[in-house]
Amino acid sequence: MPRIKGVDIPNEKRIEVSLSYIYGVGPMISKKILGIAEINPDTRAKDLTDDEIAKINNAIAKLDIPVEGELKRMVNQNIRRLEEIKSYRGSRHLAGLPVRGQRTRSNSRTRKGKRKTVGGMKKKLAKK
């Protein structure tokens, strides 16, 4: 498995697709990287030579785009900034609720977590 920017990319996939396993690299940036490095996008990742891997690393550096750890750090800093200035979005992040205006009455189970059942107290009180 070739290792690019600290990520093991899959061997059997085309290099154009394999590069998208790097956080911050999508299909368009992958094409740009391969264009700068002058590598055929149809090449399988396992067929890359050490020189070609070095060319890909240099192309990513030349594009000057944040990837992997640097990009994750930037995203976390932005979220922390929103929380510190007590913005509405920051408070939604802190509460673990949807940030971009989605409804929460019936949806947003992914953000809120597993359903917490409320109720059942009436029966206990009636028996006493």
Residue, then its C-alpha position, 0 to 999 in steps of 0.5 A: m500500500p502506497r503511503i501518501k501524506g500519512v495515509d495508506i491508499p488502497n492498492e487495487k483502485r485507480i490512483e485517481v480514486s485512491l487519492s480521495y482517501i486522503y482527508g481534504v482531497g476529492p475528485m477534482i483536486s485528485k485530477k489536479i494533483l495527477g495533472i501536476a505530477e504528470i501521472n496517468p489517472d488510470t494507473r493502479a495504486k499498486d503500480l506506482t513507483d517511488d518516484e511517482i509517489a514523490k511527485i504526488n507528494n510534491a504536487i500536493a505541496k505545490l497546490d498549497i491546500p490543507v489536507e489531513g491533520e492540518l485541515k482537521r486542525m483548522v476545522n476544529q479551530n473554527i468550531r472552537r472559535l464559534e463556541e468561544i464567541k457564544s454564537y448560535r452555531g457554537s451553542r448548537h455544536l456544544a449541545g450536540l444538535p444540528v447546526r444548519g437549521q434542520r428540524t429536531r422535532s422528528n429527525s436529527r437522530t444522528r446528532k442527538g443519539k439514541r432515543k431516550t424514552v420519557g414517560g411511564m411515571k403516570k402508571k407508577l403514581a396511580k398505583k400508590 
